[in-house]
Amino acid sequence: MKKHFNIRVADWLCQLPFIFKPRQAASLIAGVVLATSVNAQQSADTDVSTQSETTQSGGLNQKDGAEQSASQWLEKLAETVSQRNFQVSFVLSRLGQETTPYLWRHAVLEDGTRMEQLNLQNGPGQEQIRVGDIVSVFEPDAQPYSVSSGAIHGPIPSALLYHPDSLKAAYKFVAVGRARISGRPAQQLRIISRDNTRFSYQMWLDEKTGMLLKFNTLDLQGSVLEQIQVTSLAISETPHPYFAKVNKESLPRPMASGTRDTPSHNWVPAYLPEGMQKVQQDVRRLPGTGQAVEYKMFSDGLVDVSVYVQNAKQGLGGDLALRHELNTFLSMRNGNVQVTIVGEIPLQTATAIAQSLQIKKPE
């Protein structure tokens, strides 16, 4: 039964390139750690465990009476990543996987133009280059492209780096105390979901520069799901020589923004986590079958949640819940529709969103 169950999920995921890139779908299918009915898995978030780590050591484990507030530390971080020239190396770690190393650079040119680079250091190479508000993406075996964006898309949420105030409706920021990270004195902050419906976070900022040194994502039980650790940090008065070598004229032209009208949907989730708002909606068709799937994306700035709704007769035919790393995939029937939720949220939260779906009366 479970074998047939997983095959149907695999088929469905592979037909949804708008949810995952092909290799992401393959990773999700291969790494499924939960595949069973929703009702039997309300505590799915206990499947990832790790030893709790001690981050405070030596004489740095007490709060400094003159320490800055959490808001002041976040302002310092935003100023550093926006206004300073720097080069940062960091690694991304997840339980049971190899660490992934990244190189991150930022520069402010003499004319005020801001440039940024994010390079994946392992494998054939993936790179993003930002010049002003244009981000160019280079991936193996894919045509390079550019999009309009004021930040690159990487493992560290851009809203946290550049617009931390936008997160305060959904999260509380608490200054915990001092620690020592990568040999540098640091200030630890906690990021807590205001309604306890999402994962929480720990972050450590360099006391001297405000730069992010470490970032943990924690499940509802406090276990570390993902960790970003800075291994080297260099801040300079002048831009790194790399940026002088970038031929801006050779970068791909930005993709044209869509101008079509946004389709209307007659459904809405009556429940969303606090601070989460709709940022996108569309109607898409599954390759091969042509089945229409109505789609909405909701975001709180740190987490994006995608909701897909289709006629229940065309759905998977049962309630499915998959969990891989931070990602939850939930598909369940709600009346005459099949609701699918995809996002880095606990299963309980995904279930609450799906069960709250309401059909709006025609206006």
Stockholm file with secondary structure:
# STOCKHOLM 1.0

chainA/1-363         MKKHFNIRVADWLCQLPFIFKPRQAASLIAGVVLATSVNAQQSADTDVSTQSETTQSGGLNQKDGAEQSASQWLEKLAETVSQRNFQVSFVLSRLGQETTPYLWRHAVLEDGTRMEQLNLQNGPGQEQIRVGDIVSVFEPDAQPYSVSSGAIHGPIPSALLYHPDSLKAAYKFVAVGRARISGRPAQQLRIISRDNTRFSYQMWLDEKTGMLLKFNTLDLQGSVLEQIQVTSLAISETPHPYFAKVNKESLPRPMASGTRDTPSHNWVPAYLPEGMQKVQQDVRRLPGTGQAVEYKMFSDGLVDVSVYVQNAKQGLGGDLALRHELNTFLSMRNGNVQVTIVGEIPLQTATAIAQSLQIKKPE
#=GR chainA/1-363 SS CHHHHHHHHHHHHHTCTTTSCHHHHHHHHHTCCCEECGGGCTTGGGSCCCCCCCCCCGGGSSCCTTCCCHHHHHHHHHHHHHHCEEEEEEEEEETTSCCEEEEEEEEECTTSCEEEEEEECSTTCEEEEEETTEEEEECTTSCCEEEECSSCCCSSCHHHHHCGGGGTTTEEEEEEEEEEETTEEEEEEEEEETTSCSCEEEEEEETTTCCEEEEEEECTTSCEEEEEEEEEEEEESSCCGGGGGCCGGGSCCBCCCCCSCCCCCSEEESCCCTTCEEEEEEEEECTTTCCEEEEEEEECSSCEEEEEEEEGGGSCSSCEEEEETTEEEEEEEETTEEEEEEESSCHHHHHHHHHTEEECCCC
#=GC SS_cons         CHHHHHHHHHHHHHTCTTTSCHHHHHHHHHTCCCEECGGGCTTGGGSCCCCCCCCCCGGGSSCCTTCCCHHHHHHHHHHHHHHCEEEEEEEEEETTSCCEEEEEEEEECTTSCEEEEEEECSTTCEEEEEETTEEEEECTTSCCEEEECSSCCCSSCHHHHHCGGGGTTTEEEEEEEEEEETTEEEEEEEEEETTSCSCEEEEEEETTTCCEEEEEEECTTSCEEEEEEEEEEEEESSCCGGGGGCCGGGSCCBCCCCCSCCCCCSEEESCCCTTCEEEEEEEEECTTTCCEEEEEEEECSSCEEEEEEEEGGGSCSSCEEEEETTEEEEEEEETTEEEEEEESSCHHHHHHHHHTEEECCCC
//
